[in-house]
Amino acid sequence: MAKAGKWLVGWGVILLCYYAGIVISASFHLPVPGTLVGLCLLLIMLFLFSGLDSFIALAATPLLTHMSLLFVPAVLGVGIYWQDIMQNWMAIAIAIVVSTAMSLGLAGKVTVLVFGKRGNDTDNSQI
């Protein structure tokens, strides 16, 4: 399949998961954003159809390359609400540190559960 065809299939899958997540979240009145549901659908599709990863990677690479542009609204928001941030800096710092630690810990536990424990291999020849 030509590169343009793979790119279109990748974008089609990404958009399908995105809009399906929005519809599912709205239809079932889930307390989770539709974009997160769509991301979970995309993850499930990647597990079920192993050949999709190259299509998705081709379509998502331009977005990931220019990801810094997607953070412009967040940076502007920080500038607008700077006074509120400075008044509550301690609570914000604690929330960031605690949520990051919990996220990393949970990601580690899930990774161990999904991929299983690897023994105490001392052979590092594959690294």
Distance bins in CASP14 RR format, pairs under 12 A and 6 or more apart:
PFRMAT RR
TARGET T0000
AUTHOR 0000-0000-0000
RMODE 2
METHOD distances of the structure
MODEL  1
1 7 0 0 0 0 1 0 0 0 0 0 0
1 8 0 0 0 0 1 0 0 0 0 0 0
1 9 1 0 0 1 0 0 0 0 0 0 0
1 10 0 0 0 0 0 1 0 0 0 0 0
1 51 0 0 0 0 0 1 0 0 0 0 0
1 54 0 0 0 0 0 1 0 0 0 0 0
1 55 0 0 0 0 1 0 0 0 0 0 0
1 58 0 0 0 0 0 1 0 0 0 0 0
2 8 0 0 0 0 1 0 0 0 0 0 0
2 9 0 0 0 0 0 1 0 0 0 0 0
2 58 0 0 0 0 0 1 0 0 0 0 0
3 9 0 0 0 0 0 1 0 0 0 0 0
3 10 0 0 0 0 0 1 0 0 0 0 0
3 54 0 0 0 0 0 1 0 0 0 0 0
3 55 0 0 0 0 0 1 0 0 0 0 0
3 58 1 0 0 1 0 0 0 0 0 0 0
3 59 0 0 0 0 0 1 0 0 0 0 0
3 61 0 0 0 0 0 1 0 0 0 0 0
4 10 0 0 0 0 0 1 0 0 0 0 0
4 11 0 0 0 0 0 1 0 0 0 0 0
4 55 0 0 0 0 0 1 0 0 0 0 0
4 58 0 0 0 0 1 0 0 0 0 0 0
4 59 0 0 0 0 0 1 0 0 0 0 0
5 11 0 0 0 0 1 0 0 0 0 0 0
5 12 0 0 0 0 0 1 0 0 0 0 0
5 54 0 0 0 0 0 1 0 0 0 0 0
5 55 0 0 0 0 1 0 0 0 0 0 0
5 58 0 0 0 0 1 0 0 0 0 0 0
5 59 0 0 0 0 1 0 0 0 0 0 0
6 12 0 0 0 0 0 1 0 0 0 0 0
6 13 0 0 0 0 0 1 0 0 0 0 0
6 51 0 0 0 0 0 1 0 0 0 0 0
6 52 0 0 0 0 0 1 0 0 0 0 0
6 53 0 0 0 0 0 1 0 0 0 0 0
6 54 1 0 0 1 0 0 0 0 0 0 0
6 55 1 0 1 0 0 0 0 0 0 0 0
6 56 0 0 0 0 1 0 0 0 0 0 0
6 57 0 0 0 0 1 0 0 0 0 0 0
6 58 1 0 1 0 0 0 0 0 0 0 0
6 59 0 0 0 0 1 0 0 0 0 0 0
6 60 0 0 0 0 0 1 0 0 0 0 0
6 61 0 0 0 0 0 1 0 0 0 0 0
7 13 0 0 0 0 0 1 0 0 0 0 0
7 14 0 0 0 0 0 1 0 0 0 0 0
7 54 0 0 0 0 0 1 0 0 0 0 0
7 55 1 0 0 1 0 0 0 0 0 0 0
7 56 0 0 0 0 0 1 0 0 0 0 0
7 57 0 0 0 0 0 1 0 0 0 0 0
7 58 1 0 1 0 0 0 0 0 0 0 0
7 59 1 0 1 0 0 0 0 0 0 0 0
7 60 0 0 0 0 0 1 0 0 0 0 0
7 61 0 0 0 0 1 0 0 0 0 0 0
7 62 0 0 0 0 1 0 0 0 0 0 0
8 14 0 0 0 0 0 1 0 0 0 0 0
8 15 0 0 0 0 0 1 0 0 0 0 0
8 55 0 0 0 0 1 0 0 0 0 0 0
8 58 0 0 0 0 1 0 0 0 0 0 0
8 59 0 0 0 0 1 0 0 0 0 0 0
9 15 0 0 0 0 0 1 0 0 0 0 0
9 16 0 0 0 0 0 1 0 0 0 0 0
9 45 0 0 0 0 0 1 0 0 0 0 0
9 49 0 0 0 0 0 1 0 0 0 0 0
9 51 0 0 0 0 0 1 0 0 0 0 0
9 52 0 0 0 0 1 0 0 0 0 0 0
9 53 0 0 0 0 0 1 0 0 0 0 0
9 54 0 0 0 0 1 0 0 0 0 0 0
9 55 1 0 1 0 0 0 0 0 0 0 0
9 56 0 0 0 0 1 0 0 0 0 0 0
9 57 0 0 0 0 0 1 0 0 0 0 0
9 58 0 0 0 0 1 0 0 0 0 0 0
9 59 1 0 0 1 0 0 0 0 0 0 0
10 16 0 0 0 0 1 0 0 0 0 0 0
10 17 0 0 0 0 0 1 0 0 0 0 0
10 18 0 0 0 0 0 1 0 0 0 0 0
10 42 0 0 0 0 0 1 0 0 0 0 0
10 45 0 0 0 0 0 1 0 0 0 0 0
10 46 0 0 0 0 0 1 0 0 0 0 0
10 49 0 0 0 0 0 1 0 0 0 0 0
10 51 0 0 0 0 0 1 0 0 0 0 0
10 52 1 0 0 1 0 0 0 0 0 0 0
10 53 0 0 0 0 1 0 0 0 0 0 0
10 54 0 0 0 0 1 0 0 0 0 0 0
10 55 1 0 1 0 0 0 0 0 0 0 0
10 56 1 0 1 0 0 0 0 0 0 0 0
10 57 0 0 0 0 1 0 0 0 0 0 0
10 58 1 0 0 1 0 0 0 0 0 0 0
10 59 1 1 0 0 0 0 0 0 0 0 0
10 60 1 0 0 1 0 0 0 0 0 0 0
10 61 0 0 0 0 0 1 0 0 0 0 0
10 62 0 0 0 0 0 1 0 0 0 0 0
10 63 0 0 0 0 0 1 0 0 0 0 0
11 17 0 0 0 0 0 1 0 0 0 0 0
11 18 0 0 0 0 0 1 0 0 0 0 0
11 55 0 0 0 0 1 0 0 0 0 0 0
11 56 0 0 0 0 1 0 0 0 0 0 0
11 57 0 0 0 0 0 1 0 0 0 0 0
11 58 0 0 0 0 1 0 0 0 0 0 0
11 59 1 0 1 0 0 0 0 0 0 0 0
11 60 0 0 0 0 1 0 0 0 0 0 0
11 61 0 0 0 0 0 1 0 0 0 0 0
11 62 0 0 0 0 0 1 0 0 0 0 0
11 63 0 0 0 0 0 1 0 0 0 0 0
12 18 0 0 0 0 1 0 0 0 0 0 0
12 19 0 0 0 0 1 0 0 0 0 0 0
12 20 0 0 0 0 0 1 0 0 0 0 0
12 42 0 0 0 0 0 1 0 0 0 0 0
12 45 0 0 0 0 0 1 0 0 0 0 0
12 52 0 0 0 0 0 1 0 0 0 0 0
12 55 0 0 0 0 1 0 0 0 0 0 0
12 56 0 0 0 0 1 0 0 0 0 0 0
12 58 0 0 0 0 0 1 0 0 0 0 0
12 59 1 0 0 1 0 0 0 0 0 0 0
12 60 0 0 0 0 0 1 0 0 0 0 0
13 19 0 0 0 0 0 1 0 0 0 0 0
13 20 0 0 0 0 0 1 0 0 0 0 0
13 38 0 0 0 0 0 1 0 0 0 0 0
13 41 0 0 0 0 1 0 0 0 0 0 0
13 42 1 0 0 1 0 0 0 0 0 0 0
13 43 0 0 0 0 0 1 0 0 0 0 0
13 44 0 0 0 0 0 1 0 0 0 0 0
13 45 1 0 0 1 0 0 0 0 0 0 0
13 46 0 0 0 0 1 0 0 0 0 0 0
13 48 0 0 0 0 0 1 0 0 0 0 0
13 49 0 0 0 0 1 0 0 0 0 0 0
13 51 0 0 0 0 0 1 0 0 0 0 0
13 52 1 0 0 1 0 0 0 0 0 0 0
13 53 0 0 0 0 0 1 0 0 0 0 0
13 54 0 0 0 0 0 1 0 0 0 0 0
13 55 1 0 0 1 0 0 0 0 0 0 0
13 56 1 0 0 1 0 0 0 0 0 0 0
13 57 0 0 0 0 0 1 0 0 0 0 0
13 58 0 0 0 0 0 1 0 0 0 0 0
13 59 1 0 0 1 0 0 0 0 0 0 0
13 60 0 0 0 0 0 1 0 0 0 0 0
14 20 0 0 0 0 0 1 0 0 0 0 0
14 21 0 0 0 0 0 1 0 0 0 0 0
14 35 0 0 0 0 0 1 0 0 0 0 0
14 38 0 0 0 0 1 0 0 0 0 0 0
14 39 0 0 0 0 1 0 0 0 0 0 0
14 41 0 0 0 0 0 1 0 0 0 0 0
14 42 1 0 0 1 0 0 0 0 0 0 0
14 45 0 0 0 0 1 0 0 0 0 0 0
14 46 0 0 0 0 0 1 0 0 0 0 0
14 52 0 0 0 0 0 1 0 0 0 0 0
14 55 0 0 0 0 1 0 0 0 0 0 0
14 56 1 0 0 1 0 0 0 0 0 0 0
14 57 0 0 0 0 0 1 0 0 0 0 0
14 58 0 0 0 0 0 1 0 0 0 0 0
14 59 1 0 1 0 0 0 0 0 0 0 0
14 60 1 0 0 1 0 0 0 0 0 0 0
14 61 0 0 0 0 0 1 0 0 0 0 0
14 62 0 0 0 0 0 1 0 0 0 0 0
14 63 0 0 0 0 1 0 0 0 0 0 0
14 64 0 0 0 0 0 1 0 0 0 0 0
15 21 0 0 0 0 0 1 0 0 0 0 0
15 22 0 0 0 0 0 1 0 0 0 0 0
15 35 0 0 0 0 0 1 0 0 0 0 0
15 38 0 0 0 0 0 1 0 0 0 0 0
15 41 0 0 0 0 0 1 0 0 0 0 0
15 42 0 0 0 0 0 1 0 0 0 0 0
15 56 0 0 0 0 0 1 0 0 0 0 0
15 59 0 0 0 0 1 0 0 0 0 0 0
15 60 0 0 0 0 0 1 0 0 0 0 0
16 22 0 0 0 0 0 1 0 0 0 0 0
16 23 0 0 0 0 0 1 0 0 0 0 0
16 24 0 0 0 0 0 1 0 0 0 0 0
16 38 0 0 0 0 1 0 0 0 0 0 0
16 41 0 0 0 0 1 0 0 0 0 0 0
16 42 0 0 0 0 1 0 0 0 0 0 0
16 45 0 0 0 0 1 0 0 0 0 0 0
16 52 0 0 0 0 0 1 0 0 0 0 0
16 55 0 0 0 0 0 1 0 0 0 0 0
16 56 0 0 0 0 0 1 0 0 0 0 0
16 59 0 0 0 0 0 1 0 0 0 0 0
17 23 0 0 0 0 0 1 0 0 0 0 0
17 24 0 0 0 0 0 1 0 0 0 0 0
17 34 0 0 0 0 0 1 0 0 0 0 0
17 35 0 0 0 0 1 0 0 0 0 0 0
17 36 0 0 0 0 0 1 0 0 0 0 0
17 37 0 0 0 0 1 0 0 0 0 0 0
17 38 1 0 1 0 0 0 0 0 0 0 0
17 39 1 0 0 1 0 0 0 0 0 0 0
17 40 0 0 0 0 1 0 0 0 0 0 0
17 41 1 0 1 0 0 0 0 0 0 0 0
17 42 1 0 1 0 0 0 0 0 0 0 0
17 43 0 0 0 0 1 0 0 0 0 0 0
17 44 0 0 0 0 1 0 0 0 0 0 0
17 45 1 0 0 1 0 0 0 0 0 0 0
17 46 0 0 0 0 1 0 0 0 0 0 0
17 49 0 0 0 0 0 1 0 0 0 0 0
17 52 0 0 0 0 0 1 0 0 0 0 0
17 56 0 0 0 0 1 0 0 0 0 0 0
17 59 0 0 0 0 0 1 0 0 0 0 0
17 60 0 0 0 0 0 1 0 0 0 0 0
18 24 0 0 0 0 0 1 0 0 0 0 0
18 25 0 0 0 0 0 1 0 0 0 0 0
18 33 0 0 0 0 0 1 0 0 0 0 0
18 34 0 0 0 0 1 0 0 0 0 0 0
18 35 1 0 0 1 0 0 0 0 0 0 0
18 36 0 0 0 0 0 1 0 0 0 0 0
18 37 0 0 0 0 1 0 0 0 0 0 0
18 38 1 0 1 0 0 0 0 0 0 0 0
18 39 0 0 0 0 1 0 0 0 0 0 0
18 40 0 0 0 0 0 1 0 0 0 0 0
18 41 0 0 0 0 1 0 0 0 0 0 0
18 42 0 0 0 0 1 0 0 0 0 0 0
18 45 0 0 0 0 0 1 0 0 0 0 0
18 59 0 0 0 0 0 1 0 0 0 0 0
18 60 0 0 0 0 0 1 0 0 0 0 0
19 25 0 0 0 0 0 1 0 0 0 0 0
19 26 0 0 0 0 0 1 0 0 0 0 0
19 34 0 0 0 0 1 0 0 0 0 0 0
19 35 0 0 0 0 0 1 0 0 0 0 0
19 37 0 0 0 0 0 1 0 0 0 0 0
19 38 0 0 0 0 1 0 0 0 0 0 0
19 41 0 0 0 0 0 1 0 0 0 0 0
19 42 0 0 0 0 0 1 0 0 0 0 0
20 26 0 0 0 0 0 1 0 0 0 0 0
20 27 0 0 0 0 0 1 0 0 0 0 0
20 34 0 0 0 0 1 0 0 0 0 0 0
20 35 0 0 0 0 0 1 0 0 0 0 0
20 37 1 0 0 1 0 0 0 0 0 0 0
20 38 1 0 0 1 0 0 0 0 0 0 0
20 39 0 0 0 0 0 1 0 0 0 0 0
20 40 0 0 0 0 0 1 0 0 0 0 0
20 41 1 0 1 0 0 0 0 0 0 0 0
20 42 0 0 0 0 1 0 0 0 0 0 0
20 44 0 0 0 0 0 1 0 0 0 0 0
20 45 0 0 0 0 1 0 0 0 0 0 0
21 27 0 0 0 0 1 0 0 0 0 0 0
21 28 0 0 0 0 0 1 0 0 0 0 0
21 30 0 0 0 0 1 0 0 0 0 0 0
21 32 0 0 0 0 1 0 0 0 0 0 0
21 33 0 0 0 0 1 0 0 0 0 0 0
21 34 1 0 1 0 0 0 0 0 0 0 0
21 35 1 0 0 1 0 0 0 0 0 0 0
21 36 0 0 0 0 1 0 0 0 0 0 0
21 37 1 1 0 0 0 0 0 0 0 0 0
21 38 1 1 0 0 0 0 0 0 0 0 0
21 39 0 0 0 0 1 0 0 0 0 0 0
21 40 0 0 0 0 1 0 0 0 0 0 0
21 41 1 0 1 0 0 0 0 0 0 0 0
21 42 0 0 0 0 1 0 0 0 0 0 0
21 44 0 0 0 0 0 1 0 0 0 0 0
21 45 0 0 0 0 0 1 0 0 0 0 0
22 28 0 0 0 0 0 1 0 0 0 0 0
22 30 0 0 0 0 0 1 0 0 0 0 0
22 32 0 0 0 0 0 1 0 0 0 0 0
22 33 0 0 0 0 1 0 0 0 0 0 0
22 34 1 0 1 0 0 0 0 0 0 0 0
22 35 1 0 0 1 0 0 0 0 0 0 0
22 36 0 0 0 0 0 1 0 0 0 0 0
22 37 1 0 0 1 0 0 0 0 0 0 0
22 38 1 0 0 1 0 0 0 0 0 0 0
22 39 0 0 0 0 0 1 0 0 0 0 0
22 41 0 0 0 0 0 1 0 0 0 0 0
23 30 0 0 0 0 0 1 0 0 0 0 0
23 34 0 0 0 0 1 0 0 0 0 0 0
23 35 0 0 0 0 0 1 0 0 0 0 0
23 37 0 0 0 0 1 0 0 0 0 0 0
23 38 0 0 0 0 1 0 0 0 0 0 0
23 41 0 0 0 0 0 1 0 0 0 0 0
24 30 1 0 0 1 0 0 0 0 0 0 0
24 32 0 0 0 0 1 0 0 0 0 0 0
24 33 0 0 0 0 0 1 0 0 0 0 0
24 34 1 0 0 1 0 0 0 0 0 0 0
24 35 0 0 0 0 0 1 0 0 0 0 0
24 36 0 0 0 0 0 1 0 0 0 0 0
24 37 1 0 1 0 0 0 0 0 0 0 0
24 38 1 0 0 1 0 0 0 0 0 0 0
24 39 0 0 0 0 0 1 0 0 0 0 0
24 40 0 0 0 0 1 0 0 0 0 0 0
24 41 1 0 0 1 0 0 0 0 0 0 0
25 31 0 0 0 0 1 0 0 0 0 0 0
25 32 1 0 0 1 0 0 0 0 0 0 0
25 33 1 0 0 1 0 0 0 0 0 0 0
25 34 1 1 0 0 0 0 0 0 0 0 0
25 35 0 0 0 0 1 0 0 0 0 0 0
25 36 1 0 0 1 0 0 0 0 0 0 0
25 37 1 0 1 0 0 0 0 0 0 0 0
25 38 0 0 0 0 1 0 0 0 0 0 0
25 39 0 0 0 0 0 1 0 0 0 0 0
25 40 0 0 0 0 0 1 0 0 0 0 0
25 41 0 0 0 0 0 1 0 0 0 0 0
26 32 0 0 0 0 0 1 0 0 0 0 0
26 33 0 0 0 0 0 1 0 0 0 0 0
26 34 1 0 0 1 0 0 0 0 0 0 0
26 35 0 0 0 0 0 1 0 0 0 0 0
26 37 0 0 0 0 1 0 0 0 0 0 0
27 34 0 0 0 0 0 1 0 0 0 0 0
27 37 0 0 0 0 0 1 0 0 0 0 0
28 34 0 0 0 0 0 1 0 0 0 0 0
28 37 0 0 0 0 1 0 0 0 0 0 0
30 36 0 0 0 0 1 0 0 0 0 0 0
30 37 1 0 0 1 0 0 0 0 0 0 0
30 38 0 0 0 0 0 1 0 0 0 0 0
30 40 0 0 0 0 0 1 0 0 0 0 0
31 37 0 0 0 0 0 1 0 0 0 0 0
32 38 0 0 0 0 1 0 0 0 0 0 0
32 39 0 0 0 0 0 1 0 0 0 0 0
32 40 0 0 0 0 1 0 0 0 0 0 0
32 41 0 0 0 0 0 1 0 0 0 0 0
33 39 0 0 0 0 1 0 0 0 0 0 0
33 40 0 0 0 0 0 1 0 0 0 0 0
34 40 0 0 0 0 1 0 0 0 0 0 0
34 41 0 0 0 0 1 0 0 0 0 0 0
34 42 0 0 0 0 0 1 0 0 0 0 0
35 41 0 0 0 0 0 1 0 0 0 0 0
35 42 0 0 0 0 0 1 0 0 0 0 0
36 42 0 0 0 0 0 1 0 0 0 0 0
36 43 0 0 0 0 0 1 0 0 0 0 0
37 43 0 0 0 0 0 1 0 0 0 0 0
37 44 0 0 0 0 0 1 0 0 0 0 0
38 44 0 0 0 0 1 0 0 0 0 0 0
38 45 0 0 0 0 1 0 0 0 0 0 0
38 46 0 0 0 0 0 1 0 0 0 0 0
39 45 0 0 0 0 0 1 0 0 0 0 0
39 46 0 0 0 0 0 1 0 0 0 0 0
39 56 0 0 0 0 0 1 0 0 0 0 0
39 60 0 0 0 0 0 1 0 0 0 0 0
40 46 0 0 0 0 0 1 0 0 0 0 0
40 47 0 0 0 0 0 1 0 0 0 0 0
41 47 0 0 0 0 0 1 0 0 0 0 0
41 48 0 0 0 0 0 1 0 0 0 0 0
42 48 0 0 0 0 0 1 0 0 0 0 0
42 49 0 0 0 0 0 1 0 0 0 0 0
42 52 0 0 0 0 1 0 0 0 0 0 0
42 53 0 0 0 0 0 1 0 0 0 0 0
42 55 0 0 0 0 0 1 0 0 0 0 0
42 56 1 0 0 1 0 0 0 0 0 0 0
42 59 0 0 0 0 0 1 0 0 0 0 0
42 60 0 0 0 0 1 0 0 0 0 0 0
43 49 0 0 0 0 0 1 0 0 0 0 0
43 52 0 0 0 0 0 1 0 0 0 0 0
43 53 0 0 0 0 0 1 0 0 0 0 0
43 56 0 0 0 0 0 1 0 0 0 0 0
43 110 0 0 0 0 0 1 0 0 0 0 0
43 114 0 0 0 0 0 1 0 0 0 0 0
44 52 0 0 0 0 0 1 0 0 0 0 0
45 51 0 0 0 0 0 1 0 0 0 0 0
45 52 1 0 0 1 0 0 0 0 0 0 0
45 53 0 0 0 0 1 0 0 0 0 0 0
45 55 0 0 0 0 0 1 0 0 0 0 0
45 56 0 0 0 0 1 0 0 0 0 0 0
46 52 1 0 1 0 0 0 0 0 0 0 0
46 53 1 0 1 0 0 0 0 0 0 0 0
46 54 0 0 0 0 0 1 0 0 0 0 0
46 55 0 0 0 0 0 1 0 0 0 0 0
46 56 1 0 0 1 0 0 0 0 0 0 0
46 57 0 0 0 0 0 1 0 0 0 0 0
46 60 0 0 0 0 0 1 0 0 0 0 0
47 53 0 0 0 0 0 1 0 0 0 0 0
47 114 0 0 0 0 1 0 0 0 0 0 0
49 55 0 0 0 0 1 0 0 0 0 0 0
49 56 0 0 0 0 1 0 0 0 0 0 0
50 56 0 0 0 0 0 1 0 0 0 0 0
51 57 0 0 0 0 0 1 0 0 0 0 0
51 58 0 0 0 0 0 1 0 0 0 0 0
52 58 0 0 0 0 0 1 0 0 0 0 0
52 59 0 0 0 0 0 1 0 0 0 0 0
52 60 0 0 0 0 0 1 0 0 0 0 0
53 59 0 0 0 0 0 1 0 0 0 0 0
53 60 0 0 0 0 0 1 0 0 0 0 0
54 60 0 0 0 0 0 1 0 0 0 0 0
54 61 0 0 0 0 0 1 0 0 0 0 0
55 61 0 0 0 0 0 1 0 0 0 0 0
56 63 0 0 0 0 0 1 0 0 0 0 0
56 64 0 0 0 0 0 1 0 0 0 0 0
57 63 0 0 0 0 0 1 0 0 0 0 0
57 64 0 0 0 0 1 0 0 0 0 0 0
57 65 0 0 0 0 0 1 0 0 0 0 0
58 64 0 0 0 0 0 1 0 0 0 0 0
60 66 0 0 0 0 0 1 0 0 0 0 0
60 67 0 0 0 0 0 1 0 0 0 0 0
61 67 0 0 0 0 0 1 0 0 0 0 0
62 69 0 0 0 0 0 1 0 0 0 0 0
62 70 0 0 0 0 0 1 0 0 0 0 0
63 69 0 0 0 0 1 0 0 0 0 0 0
63 70 1 0 0 1 0 0 0 0 0 0 0
64 70 0 0 0 0 1 0 0 0 0 0 0
66 72 0 0 0 0 0 1 0 0 0 0 0
67 74 0 0 0 0 0 1 0 0 0 0 0
68 74 0 0 0 0 0 1 0 0 0 0 0
68 75 0 0 0 0 1 0 0 0 0 0 0
69 75 0 0 0 0 0 1 0 0 0 0 0
71 77 0 0 0 0 0 1 0 0 0 0 0
71 78 0 0 0 0 0 1 0 0 0 0 0
72 78 0 0 0 0 0 1 0 0 0 0 0
72 79 0 0 0 0 0 1 0 0 0 0 0
73 79 0 0 0 0 0 1 0 0 0 0 0
73 80 0 0 0 0 0 1 0 0 0 0 0
74 80 0 0 0 0 0 1 0 0 0 0 0
74 81 0 0 0 0 0 1 0 0 0 0 0
75 81 0 0 0 0 0 1 0 0 0 0 0
75 82 0 0 0 0 0 1 0 0 0 0 0
76 82 0 0 0 0 0 1 0 0 0 0 0
77 83 0 0 0 0 0 1 0 0 0 0 0
77 84 0 0 0 0 0 1 0 0 0 0 0
77 85 0 0 0 0 1 0 0 0 0 0 0
78 84 0 0 0 0 0 1 0 0 0 0 0
78 85 1 0 0 1 0 0 0 0 0 0 0
78 86 0 0 0 0 0 1 0 0 0 0 0
78 89 0 0 0 0 0 1 0 0 0 0 0
78 92 0 0 0 0 0 1 0 0 0 0 0
79 85 0 0 0 0 1 0 0 0 0 0 0
79 86 0 0 0 0 0 1 0 0 0 0 0
81 87 0 0 0 0 1 0 0 0 0 0 0
81 88 0 0 0 0 1 0 0 0 0 0 0
81 89 0 0 0 0 0 1 0 0 0 0 0
81 92 0 0 0 0 0 1 0 0 0 0 0
82 88 0 0 0 0 0 1 0 0 0 0 0
82 89 0 0 0 0 0 1 0 0 0 0 0
82 92 0 0 0 0 0 1 0 0 0 0 0
83 89 0 0 0 0 0 1 0 0 0 0 0
84 91 0 0 0 0 0 1 0 0 0 0 0
84 92 0 0 0 0 1 0 0 0 0 0 0
85 91 0 0 0 0 0 1 0 0 0 0 0
85 92 1 0 0 1 0 0 0 0 0 0 0
85 93 0 0 0 0 0 1 0 0 0 0 0
85 95 0 0 0 0 0 1 0 0 0 0 0
85 96 0 0 0 0 0 1 0 0 0 0 0
86 92 0 0 0 0 1 0 0 0 0 0 0
86 93 0 0 0 0 0 1 0 0 0 0 0
88 94 0 0 0 0 0 1 0 0 0 0 0
88 95 0 0 0 0 1 0 0 0 0 0 0
88 96 0 0 0 0 0 1 0 0 0 0 0
89 95 0 0 0 0 0 1 0 0 0 0 0
89 96 0 0 0 0 0 1 0 0 0 0 0
90 96 0 0 0 0 0 1 0 0 0 0 0
90 97 0 0 0 0 0 1 0 0 0 0 0
91 97 0 0 0 0 0 1 0 0 0 0 0
91 98 0 0 0 0 0 1 0 0 0 0 0
92 98 0 0 0 0 0 1 0 0 0 0 0
92 99 0 0 0 0 0 1 0 0 0 0 0
93 99 0 0 0 0 0 1 0 0 0 0 0
93 100 0 0 0 0 0 1 0 0 0 0 0
94 100 0 0 0 0 0 1 0 0 0 0 0
94 101 0 0 0 0 0 1 0 0 0 0 0
95 101 0 0 0 0 0 1 0 0 0 0 0
95 102 0 0 0 0 0 1 0 0 0 0 0
95 103 0 0 0 0 0 1 0 0 0 0 0
96 102 0 0 0 0 0 1 0 0 0 0 0
96 103 0 0 0 0 0 1 0 0 0 0 0
97 103 0 0 0 0 0 1 0 0 0 0 0
97 104 0 0 0 0 0 1 0 0 0 0 0
98 104 0 0 0 0 0 1 0 0 0 0 0
98 105 0 0 0 0 0 1 0 0 0 0 0
99 105 0 0 0 0 0 1 0 0 0 0 0
99 106 0 0 0 0 0 1 0 0 0 0 0
100 106 0 0 0 0 0 1 0 0 0 0 0
100 107 0 0 0 0 0 1 0 0 0 0 0
101 107 0 0 0 0 0 1 0 0 0 0 0
101 108 0 0 0 0 0 1 0 0 0 0 0
102 108 0 0 0 0 0 1 0 0 0 0 0
102 109 0 0 0 0 0 1 0 0 0 0 0
103 109 0 0 0 0 0 1 0 0 0 0 0
103 110 0 0 0 0 0 1 0 0 0 0 0
104 110 0 0 0 0 0 1 0 0 0 0 0
104 111 0 0 0 0 0 1 0 0 0 0 0
105 111 0 0 0 0 1 0 0 0 0 0 0
105 112 0 0 0 0 0 1 0 0 0 0 0
106 112 0 0 0 0 0 1 0 0 0 0 0
106 113 0 0 0 0 0 1 0 0 0 0 0
107 113 0 0 0 0 0 1 0 0 0 0 0
107 114 0 0 0 0 0 1 0 0 0 0 0
107 115 0 0 0 0 0 1 0 0 0 0 0
108 114 0 0 0 0 1 0 0 0 0 0 0
108 115 0 0 0 0 1 0 0 0 0 0 0
108 116 0 0 0 0 0 1 0 0 0 0 0
108 117 0 0 0 0 0 1 0 0 0 0 0
109 115 0 0 0 0 0 1 0 0 0 0 0
109 116 0 0 0 0 0 1 0 0 0 0 0
109 117 0 0 0 0 0 1 0 0 0 0 0
110 116 0 0 0 0 0 1 0 0 0 0 0
111 117 0 0 0 0 0 1 0 0 0 0 0
111 118 0 0 0 0 0 1 0 0 0 0 0
112 118 0 0 0 0 1 0 0 0 0 0 0
112 119 0 0 0 0 0 1 0 0 0 0 0
118 126 0 0 0 0 0 1 0 0 0 0 0
121 127 0 0 0 0 0 1 0 0 0 0 0
END
